[in-house]
Amino acid sequence: MADEDKDSVRRNARPRVRPAAEARPPGASPARAPKGPIRSAKATKPKAGTSRALAAAAVLEEQAATRPARRRAVANAAAAAIGGAFRPWSAEEITTAFSRFEAANPHPEGELDYTDPFTLLVAVVLSAQATDVGVNKATRGLFKAAPTPQAMVALGEEGVAQHIRTLGLYRGKAKNVVELSRRLIAEHGGQVPADRAALETLPGVGRKTANVVLNIAFGLPTIAVDTHLFRIANRTGLAPGKTPLEVELGLERTIPERFLLHAHHWLILHGRYVCKALKPDCPRCLIADLCRWPEKTPA
């Protein structure tokens, strides 16, 4: 998971190495709804005020089936199109939902391998538009060759590129990894700063990547909105928003403080394996009775 697209928490927030996880299909960034006339929606009985949005969502999902490359992006757009029309969740419902997540998975973890804040930062930067499993395969050799900022700079762009060439956009990522390593040495004594603003000045690091690092490496209650979390927040009506930042701020306002540390991991994992873009597994969903989505998948 990384900024510019998947995501790992530990209870005590100390670095650790996780075994490679089973491959899963990657998500996609939120996309705008295609232009053009809206055709009729599936036969449902939406709540008042949502019929037009539901019709648009139905068209988006129909178009997704004919354009596989855009399926997940379209599913996210469909969720965002109507998420704001749902009745807001009550404080009691939100507490109930996260209590269920906590009971089912008290200490959620992500799937990127790392050993310290530096290798975590590099892994998240490399995970943009790539699967966690693919990143783990690429970083296995990279982190053996260059486990520190100093070693990464010495390895150089071409050396890094040779290790990560199986990843999309690998040359640009190699450039960013070497330059962020150089900047860490020059500006932060070779250490990863526990500060969002400082992290966001590094090449290849945006708000989501910064939030992941702050949460996992430093135990701060940040929420990293990836494609899965964006979809769930809108589809369920939990924290609707047209942008990842809107969703992030909405979740921070509504989720009780006791759940904030693990909140984004519960939601990301739920979106990755249960509330999937195209075929949400509603019968297996822990919060199906609370979710506002009107077209749940039947058992």
C-alpha positions as CSV (number, residue, x, y, z in Angstrom):
1,M,0.0,0.0,0.0
2,A,1.6,3.5,-0.5
3,D,0.8,6.8,-1.6
4,E,-0.2,6.6,-4.8
5,D,-1.9,3.1,-4.0
6,K,-2.0,-0.6,0.3
7,D,-0.9,-0.7,3.9
8,S,0.5,-2.6,8.8
9,V,0.2,-2.0,12.5
10,R,1.7,-3.5,15.6
11,R,0.2,-3.2,19.0
12,N,3.4,-1.8,20.5
13,A,4.3,0.0,17.2
14,R,7.8,-1.5,17.1
15,P,9.4,-2.6,13.9
16,R,9.0,-6.3,12.9
17,V,9.4,-8.5,9.9
18,R,6.3,-10.2,8.6
19,P,6.3,-13.3,6.2
20,A,5.2,-12.7,2.7
21,A,1.4,-12.8,2.5
22,E,-0.8,-14.5,-0.1
23,A,-1.2,-12.5,-3.2
24,R,-4.4,-10.4,-3.5
25,P,-5.5,-8.2,-6.4
26,P,-4.6,-4.6,-5.9
27,G,-7.0,-1.8,-5.5
28,A,-7.3,1.4,-7.6
29,S,-7.5,5.1,-7.0
30,P,-10.9,6.8,-6.8
31,A,-12.1,7.8,-10.3
32,R,-14.7,10.2,-11.6
33,A,-17.8,8.9,-13.1
34,P,-17.8,8.7,-16.9
35,K,-19.6,11.5,-18.8
36,G,-22.7,10.8,-20.8
37,P,-26.5,10.1,-20.3
38,I,-27.5,8.0,-17.3
39,R,-29.5,4.9,-18.1
40,S,-32.0,3.3,-15.7
41,A,-30.8,1.6,-12.6
42,K,-31.5,-1.9,-11.3
43,A,-34.8,-2.4,-9.7
44,T,-34.3,-1.4,-6.1
45,K,-36.2,0.7,-3.6
46,P,-33.8,3.4,-2.6
47,K,-34.5,5.8,0.1
48,A,-35.9,9.2,-0.9
49,G,-33.3,11.5,-2.4
50,T,-31.0,8.7,-3.5
51,S,-32.8,7.4,-6.7
52,R,-30.8,9.5,-9.2
53,A,-27.5,8.7,-7.5
54,L,-28.4,5.0,-7.4
55,A,-29.1,5.1,-11.1
56,A,-25.7,6.6,-11.7
57,A,-24.1,4.0,-9.5
58,A,-25.8,1.2,-11.5
59,V,-24.6,2.6,-14.8
60,L,-21.0,2.9,-13.4
61,E,-21.1,-0.8,-12.3
62,E,-22.5,-1.9,-15.7
63,Q,-19.7,0.0,-17.5
64,A,-17.1,-1.5,-15.1
65,A,-18.0,-5.0,-16.3
66,T,-17.1,-4.1,-19.8
67,R,-13.8,-2.3,-18.9
68,P,-11.9,-4.6,-16.6
69,A,-9.0,-2.2,-16.2
70,R,-11.3,0.4,-14.6
71,R,-13.5,-1.9,-12.6
72,R,-12.3,-1.0,-9.1
73,A,-12.0,2.7,-9.9
74,V,-15.5,2.7,-11.1
75,A,-16.8,0.9,-8.1
76,N,-15.2,3.5,-5.9
77,A,-16.8,6.3,-7.9
78,A,-20.1,4.6,-7.6
79,A,-19.8,4.5,-3.8
80,A,-18.7,8.1,-3.7
81,A,-21.6,9.1,-5.9
82,I,-24.2,8.2,-3.3
83,G,-22.4,7.9,0.0
84,G,-23.3,11.4,1.1
85,A,-27.0,10.7,0.6
86,F,-27.2,8.1,3.3
87,R,-28.5,8.7,6.8
88,P,-25.5,9.4,9.0
89,W,-24.3,6.8,11.5
90,S,-25.1,7.4,15.1
91,A,-22.3,7.4,17.7
92,E,-23.7,4.1,19.1
93,E,-23.6,2.5,15.7
94,I,-20.0,3.5,15.1
95,T,-18.9,2.2,18.5
96,T,-20.7,-1.1,17.8
97,A,-19.0,-1.5,14.4
98,F,-15.5,-0.9,15.7
99,S,-16.1,-3.0,18.8
100,R,-16.9,-5.9,16.4
101,F,-13.7,-5.3,14.4
102,E,-11.7,-5.2,17.6
103,A,-13.2,-8.4,18.9
104,A,-12.5,-10.2,15.6
105,N,-9.0,-8.9,15.2
106,P,-7.6,-7.2,18.3
107,H,-4.1,-6.4,16.8
108,P,-4.5,-5.9,13.0
109,E,-1.4,-5.9,10.9
110,G,-0.7,-5.0,7.3
111,E,1.2,-7.0,4.8
112,L,4.4,-5.1,3.9
113,D,7.7,-6.5,5.2
114,Y,10.0,-4.1,7.0
115,T,12.5,-4.0,9.8
116,D,12.6,-0.4,10.9
117,P,11.1,3.0,10.1
118,F,13.4,3.5,7.1
119,T,12.6,0.2,5.4
120,L,8.9,0.7,6.2
121,L,9.1,4.2,4.5
122,V,10.8,2.7,1.4
123,A,8.3,-0.2,1.2
124,V,5.3,2.1,1.3
125,V,6.7,4.4,-1.3
126,L,7.3,1.4,-3.6
127,S,3.8,0.1,-3.0
128,A,2.1,2.8,-5.1
129,Q,0.2,1.0,-7.9
130,A,1.6,-2.3,-6.8
131,T,0.5,-5.2,-4.6
132,D,2.0,-5.7,-1.1
133,V,3.1,-9.2,-2.2
134,G,4.9,-7.8,-5.2
135,V,6.6,-5.2,-3.1
136,N,7.8,-7.8,-0.6
137,K,9.4,-9.9,-3.3
138,A,11.2,-6.8,-4.6
139,T,12.4,-5.5,-1.3
140,R,13.7,-8.9,-0.1
141,G,16.9,-8.4,-2.0
142,L,16.9,-4.6,-1.9
143,F,16.8,-4.5,1.9
144,K,19.6,-7.0,2.1
145,A,21.8,-4.9,-0.1
146,A,20.7,-1.5,1.3
147,P,19.1,-1.6,4.8
148,T,20.1,2.0,5.7
149,P,19.8,5.4,3.9
150,Q,23.6,5.4,3.5
151,A,23.6,2.0,1.8
152,M,20.7,3.0,-0.4
153,V,22.5,6.1,-1.6
154,A,25.7,4.1,-2.2
155,L,23.6,1.5,-4.2
156,G,22.4,4.3,-6.5
157,E,19.4,4.6,-8.8
158,E,20.5,1.9,-11.2
159,G,21.3,-0.5,-8.4
160,V,17.9,0.1,-6.7
161,A,16.2,-0.2,-10.1
162,Q,17.7,-3.7,-10.7
163,H,16.1,-4.9,-7.5
164,I,12.6,-3.4,-8.1
165,R,12.3,-3.8,-11.9
166,T,9.3,-6.1,-11.4
167,L,7.3,-3.1,-10.0
168,G,5.4,-0.6,-12.1
169,L,7.1,2.8,-12.6
170,Y,10.3,1.2,-11.1
171,R,12.7,3.8,-12.5
172,G,10.8,6.7,-11.0
173,K,10.5,4.9,-7.7
174,A,14.2,4.1,-7.7
175,K,15.0,7.8,-8.2
176,N,12.7,8.7,-5.3
177,V,14.1,6.1,-3.0
178,V,17.7,7.2,-3.5
179,E,16.8,10.9,-3.2
180,L,14.7,10.5,-0.1
181,S,17.6,8.5,1.5
182,R,20.0,11.3,0.6
183,R,17.6,13.8,2.1
184,L,17.2,11.8,5.3
185,I,20.9,11.8,5.8
186,A,21.3,15.5,5.0
187,E,18.3,16.9,6.8
188,H,17.4,14.4,9.5
189,G,20.6,12.6,10.6
190,G,19.7,9.5,8.7
191,Q,16.5,9.0,10.7
192,V,12.9,9.0,9.6
193,P,11.2,12.0,11.2
194,A,8.0,11.4,13.2
195,D,6.4,14.5,11.6
196,R,3.9,14.5,8.8
197,A,5.0,17.8,7.3
198,A,8.6,16.7,7.3
199,L,7.8,13.4,5.7
200,E,5.7,15.0,3.0
201,T,8.7,17.0,1.8
202,L,10.5,13.8,0.8
203,P,10.3,12.5,-2.8
204,G,7.5,10.1,-3.4
205,V,5.9,10.7,0.0
206,G,2.4,12.2,0.2
207,R,-0.1,12.4,3.0
208,K,-1.2,8.7,2.9
209,T,2.4,7.4,3.0
210,A,3.2,9.8,5.8
211,N,0.1,8.6,7.8
212,V,1.1,4.9,7.3
213,V,4.6,5.6,8.6
214,L,3.4,7.7,11.5
215,N,0.9,5.0,12.5
216,I,3.0,1.9,12.2
217,A,6.5,3.1,13.0
218,F,5.6,5.7,15.7
219,G,2.2,4.5,17.0
220,L,0.3,7.7,16.2
221,P,-3.5,7.4,15.6
222,T,-3.4,8.5,12.0
223,I,-5.7,7.2,9.3
224,A,-4.3,6.4,5.9
225,V,-7.0,6.5,3.3
226,D,-6.2,4.0,0.5
227,T,-8.6,2.9,-2.3
228,H,-10.3,0.3,0.0
229,L,-10.9,2.6,2.9
230,F,-12.2,5.3,0.6
231,R,-14.7,2.9,-0.9
232,I,-15.9,1.5,2.5
233,A,-16.3,5.0,4.0
234,N,-18.6,6.0,1.1
235,R,-20.3,2.7,0.5
236,T,-21.3,2.2,4.1
237,G,-22.0,5.8,4.7
238,L,-19.6,5.8,7.7
239,A,-17.7,8.9,6.5
240,P,-18.6,9.9,3.0
241,G,-16.3,12.2,1.0
242,K,-15.4,13.1,-2.5
243,T,-11.6,13.0,-1.8
244,P,-9.4,10.9,0.4
245,L,-8.7,13.9,2.7
246,E,-12.5,14.5,3.2
247,V,-12.8,10.8,4.2
248,E,-9.8,11.0,6.5
249,L,-11.0,14.0,8.3
250,G,-14.6,12.6,8.5
251,L,-13.3,9.4,10.1
252,E,-11.1,11.3,12.6
253,R,-14.2,13.2,13.7
254,T,-16.5,10.2,14.1
255,I,-14.4,7.3,15.3
256,P,-14.0,7.1,19.1
257,E,-10.5,7.8,20.3
258,R,-10.0,4.3,21.7
259,F,-10.3,2.8,18.2
260,L,-8.2,5.3,16.2
261,L,-4.8,3.6,16.4
262,H,-6.1,0.5,14.6
263,A,-9.1,2.0,12.7
264,H,-7.5,2.4,9.3
265,H,-6.2,-1.2,9.3
266,W,-9.5,-2.7,10.2
267,L,-11.1,-0.8,7.4
268,I,-8.4,-1.5,4.8
269,L,-8.4,-5.2,5.5
270,H,-12.2,-5.3,5.5
271,G,-12.2,-3.6,2.2
272,R,-9.5,-5.8,0.7
273,Y,-11.0,-9.1,1.7
274,V,-14.7,-8.6,2.5
275,C,-16.2,-5.4,1.2
276,K,-14.5,-5.8,-2.2
277,A,-15.0,-3.5,-5.1
278,L,-17.0,-5.6,-7.4
279,K,-18.4,-8.5,-5.4
280,P,-18.7,-7.5,-1.7
281,D,-19.1,-10.5,0.5
282,C,-22.0,-9.1,2.5
283,P,-23.1,-12.4,4.1
284,R,-19.6,-12.5,5.8
285,C,-19.6,-8.8,6.7
286,L,-19.4,-7.9,10.4
287,I,-21.2,-4.7,10.0
288,A,-23.8,-5.6,7.2
289,D,-26.7,-4.7,9.5
290,L,-25.2,-1.2,10.0
291,C,-24.1,-0.5,6.5
292,R,-26.3,1.8,4.4
293,W,-25.5,0.4,1.0
294,P,-28.9,-0.6,-0.5
295,E,-27.7,-3.3,-2.9
296,K,-26.1,-5.8,-0.7
297,T,-24.8,-9.1,-2.1
298,P,-27.3,-11.9,-1.2
299,A,-26.2,-15.0,0.6
